[in-house]
C-alpha cells in the first residue's frame, strides 16, 4: 500500500513538472494558480487512466500506420480537453496542445527513467556440491 501510494504521488509530481514546463515553453498554455495546476494533474491522470486506453483501442490502425504519432495526437487532444474543462488552465488552440503534449511526454519519459528503481544484482547461483556422482 505504501509503495503504491508513493508511486502515485511521484507520477503526479512528474506530470505536474511536465505541465509546468509546457506552460513556461509554449506561449499558448498557462495556468492561473496552483489549485488549477492540481486540478489539471488530477484530471489528466483520470483521462490517461480511463479515456486514453479507449481512444488508443479505437484508433489503433491509425496509430500503427502513423508509426506511433497518433499517440501524440491523443495526448494533445486530452490536454486540449483539460484546458476546456478546468477553470484557470488555458490552452489557446490545438497547436499549443500539440507542443504541450510533446513537452509533457518527453518530461514524463526522462523523469520516469531517472526516478525508476535500479535493479539489484541477482544473488550468485548456489555452488554445486561435489559429493554427488553424476552419471
C-alpha positions as CSV (number, residue, x, y, z in Angstrom):
1,X,0.0,0.0,0.0
2,X,2.7,2.5,1.0
3,X,4.8,1.8,-2.1
4,X,1.8,2.2,-4.5
5,X,0.9,5.5,-2.8
6,X,4.4,6.8,-3.2
7,X,4.4,5.7,-6.8
8,X,1.2,7.5,-7.5
9,X,2.5,10.7,-5.8
10,X,5.7,10.5,-7.9
11,X,3.7,10.1,-11.1
12,X,1.6,13.1,-10.2
13,X,4.7,15.1,-9.4
14,X,6.3,14.2,-12.7
15,X,3.1,15.1,-14.6
16,X,2.9,18.4,-12.7
17,X,6.5,19.2,-13.7
18,X,5.7,18.4,-17.3
19,X,2.6,20.7,-17.3
20,X,4.6,23.5,-15.6
21,X,7.3,23.1,-18.2
22,X,4.8,23.3,-21.0
23,X,3.3,26.5,-19.6
24,X,6.8,28.0,-19.5
25,X,7.8,26.9,-23.0
26,X,4.6,27.0,-25.0
27,X,3.1,30.5,-25.4
28,X,-0.5,29.3,-25.7
29,X,-0.6,27.4,-22.4
30,X,-0.9,28.9,-19.0
31,X,-2.4,28.4,-15.5
32,X,-3.6,30.9,-13.0
33,X,-2.8,29.3,-9.7
34,X,-1.6,26.1,-8.1
35,X,-5.1,24.9,-7.4
36,X,-5.7,24.9,-11.2
37,X,-2.5,23.1,-11.7
38,X,-3.6,20.4,-9.2
39,X,-6.9,20.1,-11.0
40,X,-5.1,19.7,-14.3
41,X,-2.8,17.0,-12.9
42,X,-5.7,15.0,-11.4
43,X,-7.9,15.3,-14.5
44,X,-5.1,14.4,-16.8
45,X,-4.4,11.3,-14.6
46,X,-8.0,10.3,-14.8
47,X,-8.2,10.8,-18.6
48,X,-4.9,8.9,-19.1
49,X,-6.3,6.0,-17.0
50,X,-9.9,5.9,-18.4
51,X,-10.1,7.6,-21.8
52,X,-6.7,7.1,-23.3
53,X,-6.9,3.3,-23.4
54,X,-10.3,3.5,-25.2
55,X,-9.1,6.1,-27.6
56,X,-6.0,4.0,-28.4
57,X,-8.2,1.0,-28.9
58,X,-10.4,2.7,-31.4
59,X,-7.6,4.4,-33.3
60,X,-5.2,1.5,-33.3
61,X,-5.0,1.2,-37.1
62,X,-4.2,5.0,-37.4
63,X,-1.6,4.7,-34.6
64,X,0.0,1.8,-36.3
65,X,0.0,3.4,-39.8
66,X,1.4,6.7,-38.4
67,X,4.2,4.8,-36.6
68,X,3.0,6.0,-33.1
69,X,2.4,9.7,-33.9
70,X,-1.3,9.0,-33.3
71,X,-0.5,8.7,-29.6
72,X,0.9,12.2,-29.6
73,X,-2.3,13.4,-31.2
74,X,-4.4,11.6,-28.5
75,X,-2.2,13.2,-25.7
76,X,-2.7,16.6,-27.3
77,X,-6.5,16.0,-27.6
78,X,-6.6,15.1,-23.9
79,X,-4.6,18.2,-22.9
80,X,-6.8,20.4,-25.1
81,X,-10.0,19.0,-23.4
82,X,-8.5,19.6,-19.9
83,X,-7.8,23.2,-21.0
84,X,-11.5,23.5,-21.8
85,X,-12.7,21.8,-18.6
86,X,-10.5,23.3,-15.9
87,X,-11.1,27.0,-15.0
88,X,-7.8,28.7,-14.6
89,X,-5.9,26.5,-17.1
90,X,-5.8,27.9,-20.6
91,X,-4.8,26.2,-23.9
92,X,-5.0,28.6,-26.8
93,X,-5.6,26.0,-29.5
94,X,-4.8,22.6,-30.8
95,X,-1.3,23.7,-31.9
96,X,-0.4,24.7,-28.4
97,X,-1.9,21.5,-27.1
98,X,0.4,19.5,-29.6
99,X,3.5,21.3,-28.3
100,X,2.4,21.0,-24.7
101,X,1.7,17.3,-25.1
102,X,5.1,16.8,-26.6
103,X,6.8,18.5,-23.7
104,X,4.7,16.6,-21.1
105,X,5.5,13.3,-22.8
106,X,9.2,14.0,-23.0
107,X,9.4,15.2,-19.4
108,X,7.5,12.1,-18.3
109,X,9.8,9.8,-20.2
110,X,13.0,11.4,-18.9
111,X,12.0,11.8,-15.3
112,X,10.4,8.3,-15.1
113,X,13.7,6.8,-16.3
114,X,15.7,8.9,-13.9
115,X,13.4,8.0,-10.9
116,X,12.9,4.4,-11.8
117,X,14.3,2.0,-9.1
118,X,17.6,0.4,-10.2
119,X,17.6,-3.3,-10.4
120,X,19.8,-5.0,-7.8
121,X,22.3,-7.6,-8.8
122,X,20.9,-11.1,-8.7
123,X,22.2,-13.4,-5.9
124,X,25.0,-15.7,-7.0
125,X,23.9,-19.2,-8.1
126,X,24.3,-21.8,-5.5
127,X,27.6,-23.7,-5.7
128,X,27.4,-27.2,-6.8
129,X,28.4,-29.7,-4.2
130,X,30.9,-32.4,-5.3
131,X,29.6,-35.2,-3.1
132,X,27.1,-36.3,-5.8
133,X,28.2,-38.6,-8.5
134,X,26.9,-37.5,-11.9
135,X,26.3,-40.3,-14.5
